[in-house]
Amino acid sequence: MAVANIVINDVSISPNPVNTGQQYKLAVGIVPEIFKITTMDDYSLVDTDGYILICKEE
């Protein structure tokens, strides 16, 4: 099974609160997962401008 490289960043339910036997809508926001380059101590590596280095997907 493949792993999805996404992050759920928002979830909402409508109407809120829900009632038994009625329809409701779930809305989920997703964004691509960003893979940071880190050290063995889990510190993020940055460039000379202070931006975090990330690994690009191909």
C-alpha positions in Angstrom: 0.0 0.0 0.0 1.3 3.4 -0.9 1.7 6.2 1.6 -0.1 9.5 0.8 2.3 12.4 1.2 -0.4 14.8 2.5 -1.2 16.7 5.7 -4.7 17.4 6.9 -4.7 21.0 7.9 -8.4 21.7 8.5 -11.6 19.8 9.3 -15.1 21.0 9.7 -18.6 19.5 10.1 -21.8 21.1 9.0 -24.3 21.6 10.6 -22.7 21.6 14.0 -23.9 20.0 16.2 -25.2 17.1 14.1 -28.5 15.3 14.8 -29.2 11.6 14.5 -30.7 10.5 11.2 -29.9 13.8 9.3 -27.4 14.4 6.6 -24.2 16.3 7.4 -21.1 17.4 5.5 -17.5 16.8 6.4 -15.0 19.2 4.8 -11.3 18.4 5.0 -8.4 20.6 3.9 -5.2 18.9 2.7 -1.8 20.2 1.6 1.3 18.3 0.3 3.6 17.1 3.0 7.0 19.0 3.0 10.1 16.9 3.8 12.6 19.0 5.6 16.3 18.1 5.6 17.3 17.7 9.2 20.3 16.6 11.3 20.5 13.5 13.4 19.4 15.7 16.4 16.2 16.7 14.4 17.4 20.3 13.7 16.3 21.8 10.4 19.1 22.7 8.0 18.9 26.3 6.6 20.6 28.1 3.7 22.6 31.3 4.1 19.3 33.4 3.9 17.7 31.4 6.7 15.3 29.4 4.6 14.7 25.8 5.6 16.0 23.2 3.1 13.4 20.9 1.8 13.6 17.7 -0.3 11.8 18.1 -3.7 9.7 15.2 -5.0 10.4 14.0 -8.5 
